[in-house]
Amino acid sequence: MTDAGCIFLHPLSILEMFADVQDVARHTVGAEEAKLTELYYQVLNFGMIVSSALMIWKGLMVITGSESPIVVVLSGSMEPAFHRGDLLFLTNRVEDPIRVGEIVVFRIEGREIPIVHRVLKIHEKQNGHIKFLTKGDNNAVDDRGLYKQGQHWLEKKDVVGRARGFVPYIGIVTILMNDYPKFKYAVLFLLGLFVLVHRE
């Protein structure tokens, strides 16, 4: 009986392997074919970077229990706690109870963009089912006006995550890219161009 082995490949070792193949290709084929081969490996390198970023994102989702472990604050409704452009790190562990004063990111049916606000009140039924009310620190009234019509409380199923940490203003680039689509396409074009033409 034999046992199956496996090899774990680190993204950097794969890139080194491609670089070695690239060097061999330069020496064994003509200049025109070498350029084509080099372009092929640069596109492959770009694909590796994108797939690595996606794997990191999926890993963060598993570790944090949140469908969106990192979000950017889009408005000033949570000032002075958080400002527009702050990057929030979220967790969403099922076993952790919701508490008054906790900052949650929640999704409302019919709205695409989640909201970052503080838990204002908790309403617990006799069967242990918990509902809660939220409010922005910088808002005069609670969020019942934001909830879907007829909804007065949020439930745990509405929560995307809970704020566990933040980095100030680092997400302003994301806001600029959303507010100015031409800026977004220019940044993406420049990043793609950089990856494709970058030489060792």
Salt bridges, closest charged atoms under 4 A:
ASP23 OD1 - ARG26 NH1 2.79
GLU38 OE1 - ARG26 NE 3.57
GLU38 OE2 - ARG199 NH1 2.13
GLU67 OE2 - ARG107 NH2 2.89
GLU79 OE2 - HIS83 ND1 3.43
ASP96 OD2 - ARG164 NH2 3.86
GLU102 OE2 - ARG162 NH1 3.43
GLU102 OE2 - ARG164 NH1 3.52
GLU109 OE1 - LYS148 NZ 3.10
ASP137 OD2 - ARG118 NH2 2.75
ASP143 OD2 - HIS117 ND1 2.61
GLU155 OE1 - HIS129 NE2 3.40
ASP158 OD1 - LYS157 NZ 3.40
ASP179 OD2 - ARG84 NH2 3.24
